[in-house]
């Protein structure tokens, strides 16, 4: 045993008291700095209880994590584990990194129990952040044994590959192998890491780690995806946790989207887990694989079919509403509408039951549509509340706000004269569409000369083209900066059948649809270009007022996704405008992004002429 380890064990022995009235903790960390705040254990001879907090960042919602800390202080766990994403990160700015860790340490200072740190992709994103982690905590993976239970804290970010691409490399694997061999007789093993590597590909040695675990009592806890689900695999329970303040649509327990901490009581038969929500307590079966299949892996059961109008003032119209029940129990539906200033609308029914494995179809009627142009309608918002009446499980309730608009019909003309050069001379007779929706503070937007854009579209035998004319009086470019902190254009293209693309909620990016983000840097202007499902060609021309662009998507890809006889595609367009003298960017979107709560199903649909 080396001198550092002897010194550490002596410290722990003193802090824990005598062997007769306090348990012994064995910690083997060969560094002066440790990845925890203290070891003043909140211990009781009658119990062994600890808590787990999950993702605080990745679209964090301020105030939630401190509430979790306050609730943990009321519960008085012996200690608290984490599964990463503690700070916002994703930067090389040391001042920002230091400020974010200082903020987080302030939250932990209020915690009365020991807190054990585990890194997430927001905590260790690059070499600079990795160096800061080591400066603060000494190691990025470690273990300890408490009351004959092995706690194995791993680093799923050891190759700095980012979200969805976690790994366990060779060095960490050898540490895990040695640790498990040296602790082969413990009664239970609990593993903590950030990314659920069991659902990812190319994770290097993770599958080998699972082989080491398969013949011992164990549980694995992770975070990252901001959705809770439990899986039985490898002779253990593998649980991905939801959020403790991280980004979430908070659609409820059926989706696994909620803020919680986990309360674990260790017994001879393994941990008993209670999910502590801010509004109640559930056990570990809050979301099972059956519920995931019924609710999360299927479209929301109520949808309003989009309508595309060629006339400007159509008068009255109706849209089809479908309520689909894929369960073996009855589905109760409640629809609640919000007042709309321009339109009068009415459902054939607002409270009804759909029988098991059945579909209910009825109408949404809209009136007074001749009083205002289609382009000037504001979004209808309808809250749909769903309750499944299940025979062998508690009733499952969840809800969603349905956004709806009738749209003007936009077509894609054929144009065989387009030359991809960034000039727009071939587009002079095109049907240009202006992007007029701005989001941001008025102080950061000075009008159309500050930022405005319009686009046109066309196709030929080889490509679908988009022409962009962007007015920007301060084209903000940082060659060494992140793609996310400078002027950038964002395009979405979903060429699948209309019934799929119209209801795309932003999931399946890169697999089902193209998300294309481009800055105006000279080097590496496109974000993750090598991960796009097809090559996207772009030409840009600078001018005195901004830029003009031409973008080409291969028709071969569109035919692959929508069929050789494709007739439509869904197109999304947004621009982020940063200015040197402004504190925050303004955003300019044709329609709300598909992954936003404001997404309008069917928006951005284009039809081939």
N, C-alpha and C positions, 0 to 999 in steps of 0.2 A: 504493500500500500504506500503510495507516495505521500510526501509531506503535506501537500494541499488537501488531499483526501482525509488525512488524519486530523488536520486542523478543522475541516468542515464537520466531520463526525463529532468532534469534541464540542463544537458550537451547538450542533443539533441536540446532543445529549443534555447539555446544560439547559437549553431552552425547553426541553420536554420534561425535565424533572427526573425523578427516580424511576427505575424500571418497574417498580411495584405499582405505581399509580398512574404512569403515563406510558404510552406505546413508544417504541423506537422507530425512527425513520432512517433508512439507509439511502443516502444520495451520493452517487458517484459522478461528480462533475469536476474535471481537472482544470478549472479556471477560477480566477479571483472573482469575476463578476458572475452573477447567477440569474437565470431567467425566471425569477419570482421576486415579489416585493419583500416578504419576510416569512418566517416559519413559526410565528406565534400561534400555534394551533388552537382552534376553538373545539376542544375535544371533550367528549363525555364517555365515561366507561360503558354506558348502556347502549351507545349507538355509534355508527360509522356512517356519517352523511356528508355529502359534498354537493356542490352545484356546478353547472356548466353554463357559460354564456356563449353566445354565438355571434354571428357577423354584426358588427356595429356600423360598418361602412359599405361602400359600393352603392352610392345613392343614399347616403345616410339621412335620417330624419332626426334633426336635433331634439334633444330632450328625452328621447326614449331610453337610451342606455343609462343615464343617471337615475331614472325611475327604477330600472332594473337593479341598480346598486342599492337603492334605498330599500327595495323589497327584500333583497338578500340580507341586508342588515337586520331586518325584522325577523327573518327566518333563522339567522345565526348558523350558517353551515360551518363545518370544520375548515373547509378551504374551498376555493373556486377554481375550476379549470376553464380554459378557453380553447376555441378552435380557429382563431385568427381573424384577419380583417379588422384590426383594431383602429387603424388610422386610414386617412384617405390615400396617401401615398401617390404612386405613379408620377414621381417627379425626381429630378436630380438636384433640385434646389435645396441646399442644406439648411438654409434659414427656415424654409417651409417645413422640412422634415422635422427639425428640432422643435418648431412651434407645435406641430401636430402631436409629437410624443409628449411634450410638456402638457398639452391639453388632456391627453389620455391619462397621463400619470396623475393629473388632478382628480380625475374620476376615481382612480384606484386608491388615492389617498383617503377617500371617503369610505372605502370598503374596510370593514373591521376584520375580515378573514384574510388569510394568505391567498394570493392570486398567482396562478401559474400561466405563463405566456407561451403561446404557440403561434408561429408565423403564418400569415395568409398572403395571397398574391398582392394585396394592397400594402402589406407591411414590408415585404421584400420583393421589390419589382425589378431592381437593377443593382449593379455593383455598389453604388453609393448608398442605397438603402440597406443593402446587406451588411456593409461595413458599419453603418449606424446601429443595426440590430446587434452585431457582435460587440460593439462598444458598450451598449447598454446591458446586454444579457450574457455575453460570453460565449454562448453556444446557441445553435439554432435547432438542435434536437438533443434530447436527454431523457432520463428516466428516474423514477424513485419508487421505493417500496414502502407502503404504509399499511400496517396491520395485515401483512401477508398478501397484499394485492399489489401487483406491478402496474404502475402508471407509465406508459410509454408515449412520450410526446415527440412527434415527428415533424419534419419539415418537407411539405409537399412542393416547395418552391426552390429546391436546391439546384435547379438548372436555369432558374430565372426565365422560364418560358411563358409565364403569365396565365391568365384565366383559361380554364378548360384544358390545360396542357401540363398538369402537374406530374412530378416524377419522384421516385426514390432512386438515387444514384448508387453506384457501387460502394462508395465509402460509407454512406449511411446504412446501406444494407448490411455491410459487415458489422457495423455497430449494433444493429438490431439483432443480427444472428448471435453475436457474442452475448448481448444482454439477455436474450431469451434462454440461451444455454446456461448462463450463470444463475438464472432465476427459474429453473425448470420446475421447482416444487411449490411455487406460489399457488394459492388457491384460485386466483383469478388474474386475468390480464386485461387491462383497459387501454385502448389505443386512441390517441387524439391526434388529428391532423386537419388541415384546412380543406383541401379539395378531396371529394369522394372518389378516390382513384379507382375504385371498383367499377365505376361506370364510364371510365375514360380509356382511350386507346394510347398506345405508345407511352406507357408509364415507367418504362425501364424495369426496375426490379420489384415493382409492387406485387406482381403475381407470385414472385418468389417469397415475398414477405407473407402473403396469405398461406403459402404452403407451410411456413414455419409456425403459423398460428392454428392451423386446422385441427390439430390433435390436442389442443389445450382449451380450457374454459376462457372465452374471451368475448369482448364487445369492442366495436370500433365506432367512434364518433367523429363526424366531420361537419362542415358548413358549406359555404361557397355559393350554392345555387339558390339560397334564400327560400327554399321550400322544404318542408319536413316530409320525410318518408322513412319507413322502417323496412328493412329487407332481412330475411333469414337466409344466410349463405355461409358456406365454409364452416359449418358447425358453430356458428355464432350469430349475434344480432348486429347488423350494420345499420347505423342510423345517421341520416343526413338531417341536420337541424335547420330551423327556419331563420329567424332574425332576432336580434336584440337591438333594433334601431336601424338596420341596414335597409336598403331600398326594397320595397315590397308593394304590390298592389293591394295587399291585405283583403283578399277576397274571401277569407274565412278558412275554417278548419278543413273543409272538404278539399280545398286546393293546397292545404299545407302552408298557407300564407298567413302568418301571425307573428307577433312579437312574444317571446317567451324566454324563460330560463328553465333549465332542467334540474330537478331535484333528485339526487340519486342516494338511495339507502342501500349500503352494501350488506349482503347477507351471505350465509354459507352457500346458498343456491345461486348467487349472482346478484347483480344490482337490480333493485326495484326502482323504476323510473316514473317520476311524475312531472308532466309538463305544466309549468306554472305560467299561466297567461296573466296579462294585466287585468283580465276580467274573469278569471276563474282557474280551475285546476282540472287537467285531464291526465289519464294514464298514457303509457307509451303507444297504445293502439289508437291514438287520435287520428292517425292516417295509416291505413293498411294498404297493401298492394291492390286489394279489391276496390277500395275507394279511389285510389289513384287511377285505376282503369276506368271507373265509372265517371269520374268528375274531371280530373286534371288532364287525362290523355285524350279527351274528346272535346269537341267544340261545345261552347255554352249552349244549353238545350233550346233556348229561344232565340230566333233570329228573324229580322225583317229583311226581306229580299230587296236589294237596291233597284231603283228605276232610273233609266237614263232618257231624258226628254230632249227632243229635237226642237220643240216649240218654246218660246220665251215665256209666255203666260198661258199655261195649260188649263187653267180653271180648276175643276175638281178632278181628283184621281184617287186610286186605292192601291195599296201595296199588300203583298201576301206575307202573312206571319205564320211561321212554322214552330211548333213546340214538340220536340222529339224526346220521348222517354225510352231510354235504352236499359232501364233497370227492370228487375222482377217485382218491384213494388210500385204503388201508385205515386205519381208525381203531381204535387200541388203547385200551382203557379199563381202568383199575384203580380199584376202590372200596375204601376203607379206613374202617372205622367206629370211632367212639370209644365207650367204655363209657358207658352211661346208667343212672343209679341206679334209675329207676322201670320202665323198659321193656326187654323182651328183643326184639330185632329181628334179622332175617336176610334177606339178599338171595338170590334164586334162583341168582345168579352174581355173582362179584366181579371176575373177570378174563376179558375176552373181546374179540373183534375184530368190528367192524361193517364189512361190506363197503362199497365205494364207493357213494354215493348210495342208502343203505339205512337202515332203522330196525330196531333191536332193542327188543322189548318184553318185560318180565318183571316179577316181583312183589317187593315188599318186604312181608314178613310181620311183624306186631307181635303180641306175646302178653302175657298177664298184665295186660291193660288193665282188668280188672274189679277190680283191687286198689286203684286210685286213680282219682279223678275226672279227667275230661278236662282240666278247667281247671287241674289241678295238675301236668300233665306238664311235664317240662323238655325243651328242644329237642334233637332228635337231630342229630348232626353227622357228616357223611360226607364224606371227602375224595375227590374224583374227579380222577384224573390222566388227561389225554388226550394221545395222541401220534398225529399224522398222519404216515403213511408216504407221502411224496410222491416221485414219480418224477424230477422236474426241479428239485428244490430239497432242501436239508437237511431232515431230519425236524423237525417243529414240535411242541414239547411245552409244555403249560400245564396249570394245575390250578385248582380252586376248591373251597371248602368248601360243601357243600350243607346248608342248615339245613332241618329238617323237623319239623312237628308235625301231628297230627290236631286239628281245631278243633271247638269247639261251634258249632252252626249258629245264627246270629243273623238274625232276620227284621226287616223294616221294615213295620210296620202302617200301614194307611191311617187318617188322622185328619183329618176335614174341619173340625174346630173350632179349629184352631190360629190364633191371632192373634199376629203378630210384634210383641211389645211388651217382651220381656225378662222378663216374668213367667212363672211356670211352673205356673199353676193348671190349665191344660189337660193337664198332664203328670203329674198325681198318680197315675194308674193305669198309667203307662208302665213298660216293662221297663228299669229303670235299670242301667247297667253301670259298675262302679267301675274306675278306673284305678289300679292298685296297684303298678306297676313304677317304682321310684325309682332314679335314678342320681346319685351325688354322695357327698361325705364325710358320715359320720354327724354330724360337728360342725356341719354346715350344715342339718341336718334335725332338727326337734324333734317330729315326729309329725304325726298327721292335722290338728291345729289349725294347724300351721305351713303345711301345704299338702296338700290332697287334692281330688279332683274325680271326678265321675261324669257320664255322659251318657246321653241317650235319643234315639231317632230315629223319624221318621214321614214320611209323604208325603201329598200330596193331588193334585188335578188340575193344580196349578201349580208346586209346589215339593217338594224333598226337604229336610226340616228336621232340625236337630240342636239339642237343648237341653243346656246345660251348667250344672252347679251346682258352682262353684269355691269351696272354702274356702281363704282366704289371709289370715293375720293381719297381713301387712305388704305391702299392694299397692304395689309399687315402680313409680313412674311418673316419667319424666323428659321433660317436654314438649319440651325442646330437644335431647334425647339421641337416640342411634341406636336404631332399632327392636331392635337386637340386644343392647342393654345394659340391658334392663328386663324386667319381667314381660310375657310374651307367650304367646298360644295359637297353635299351629300345626296346621292341618288339611290333609289330603290327600284328594282325591276323584278316583278313576279309574273312569269309567263305561263303559269299553270292555268288550268281551266278556271272559268270565272267563279264557279261555286267554291273553289279553294282560295284563289287569290283575293277575291272580294272580302273574305273574312280572315285574311292573314293578320294575326295580332303581333307580328314581329318575331315570332318563333320560327325556327328552322332557317335562320340566316346562314347563307353560305351553302346550305344543302338544298333548300327549296326555292330560294330567291337570292338575288344579288344585292348586297349592300356595298356601295361604292363611295369611298370617301377620298377626296382629292384636295390637296392644298396647292399653292402656287410656288412651292420650293423648286429649285433647279434639280436638286438631288433627292431621290426617294420621295416624290410628291404624293404618291398614293399609299394609303394606309393598308398594310398587309396585302400588297398586290399579289404576292405569290400564293395567297390562300383563296383568291377569287376562283369561283367554279369555271370561269372561262376568261379568255383575254378580252379586256376592254380597251379600245383605242381612244386616245384623246389628243387633240391639238388645241393649243391655247395661243392667243395673240393679245399682247398688252396694247393699250391705247391711252389717250390722255384722260379718259373718264373711268377706266376700269379694264375689263377684259372681255373678249369674245371667245367662245369655246365651241368645239364640235366633238361629240362623243359618239362612238359606234359600238353597238352590242351585236355580236355575231348572230345572224338569223339561224344558223345551225343550232345554237344553244336554245333559242326561242322555240324552234320546232321540236327539239328534244324534250322540252318541258311542257309545251302546249299542243304538240302534235303537228304533223306536216300541214294540216289545214287550219292552223291556229287562226283565231279571229279576233283575239283581244289580248291585252296584257295590262297589268296594273303598274303604274309608274308613280314614284314619289320623288319630290324635289325639295331640298332645303339648303339654305345658305347661312353660315355663321359669320357675322361681320364684326371683327375686332378693329378698334381704332386706337392709335397711340395715346390719345389724350383721354380716352374713356375708361372707366373702371371695369365695366362689364360689356360683353358682346351683346348685340341684338341678333335675333334669329328670324329668318324669313322663309316660311314654308308655304307651298302651294296648298296642301292640306296637312293636318296634324300627322306627325310620324306614326307609323303603324304600331309601334310598341308603346305609344302614349295612351293615357286614360282617355284623351280627347279623340282618339282614332275614330273615324267614321267608316264603317264597313262599306266597301265598294268605292271609296274615294280614289281619284286618280286613274280610273279605268279608261283605257284608250281602245278604240275599235278600228280594226283594219278596214279601209275603204274597199 
